[in-house]
């Protein structure tokens, strides 16, 4: 969620403010009711984060939550989820990679840690390698990449190259179990969005006008999601000639290699696998997915 109900907060507003400690249990039960209500509609909530971008109180909606406060909240939220019989995962942080100490602080709290599945990140600040720092500090907990926007109107080629090399490749090479782009759909004017802090130029993966146009985020995700099936495992691959890449073994035994050419000219390279070699050439700035 992006905020608790305003009446549970210190400023009685949907923007900024913090969750009052006396409402930690109230809000936890509120989230239980949300998960059960969605289940009644046939929608399973696999995981939640206690707060989207907890260090950014300027969003609409938003709610500020320091790491120590989130740890205290998790220690109430976790038992309430268990008492309700929920299997919904709790994933902390959900903010930028410039503050890896935030999730590490919470994970260092043994009582909070036992209720947690892992940590989530965005990349509006920091470096994607921060995910590895958190993984190394607590390798028994998962790491996720949960948001990156594409600003409209978008430079398709540059956005494709950056998002694939930095996120699809970079995040998964740094232990992330997923990559989520934001957002799914919008109209030609980037609507709907909230005012007073909402994202006014967030380009959807598709634009509906009323015909559907597929935008760059659609293809960024498709290069992986169409071929890297749930249950796949990342396997080793080396980076040569500035060709960013990541490889996976799928549950049905296939190998998937995603390559992004960050060079200023087309580049030829070899793929060597179990004693066999093939050659390929990729245009400058292009992305290619290989499956065998």
Phi, psi and omega in degrees: 000159179265341176195154166282164173307143187305325184290347176270358190252164184291336183246005178053039182222156175281348180250125177070201183071174180231161177286127178293133181304327180291350179252010178302314179290319180301313181292324177300315178293328175299317179292324175300314180297322177298312182297318180291324178294321177293321178299322179295337177266007179086015182247120179268123175272104185289322184204154171227158165252142181301330182200126172291131177041067186294345179258014180236088182279004183268350177295160170235105001274171179197165177202127183279136181209109177292162182301315181295325177291321178295323177298316179297318180294317180300324182289347172261319180297316183302306179299325179292320174299316181296318180296330179276357180074025182273141174258004180301128181286148173250122183238125188270172173073276178064047179211194194289158184282004178275356182230059179298340179293337179298301178294327179297320178302316180290316181294336176288345176274104187300325181292320178288320186303323186294344179263000191254142173271326182169202184233151181237150185224153165242174182223049171273353173203156179090191182233145184298338179294345178300333178297322177293324178300316179291318177302315182294328179288326181218074186294350178275358180244148184281162176233138182227151171247116195245356176194134164206128182274162165243121181278130178285153005277355174083139167259102191306310185296313181292319179294319178300312183297314183293313184292322179289311184291324184273325187253297181304318178270307186296315182293317182288332174286348177247035168082002179292139179272356183198173169217126176244132172262154180233125008235183188286311188207151175205169174269180184298342179260016179066023177266160358274156173205160177283160176265178175050054178123353176286164181277111187269351181227031178282116181276124179290160172300329171230150173250131182249120189214031355276351174291160185260127173247128178273125182257183191299321182298328177301314183283328175303309181290321185299327180301333178256312191295331180289335189241328181267092187283156175306136184095357177290158180236132176290137177239165187290143170207145182262153181259122180230150173054036179058028174262093178296140183202162174211146184234150181222152168252124183272163180300333179269014172089004178277156174250134180239129178236122177252126185234136175236126181269104179270007179280166180271005178214164178297149187226134176260148181204168178248145170250117179250127183212118178050047175084354179253149182228134169235155178249146179213158177231137183232135181293158178300136179072002184271162176237139178223142175244127181249135181229131175212000000 
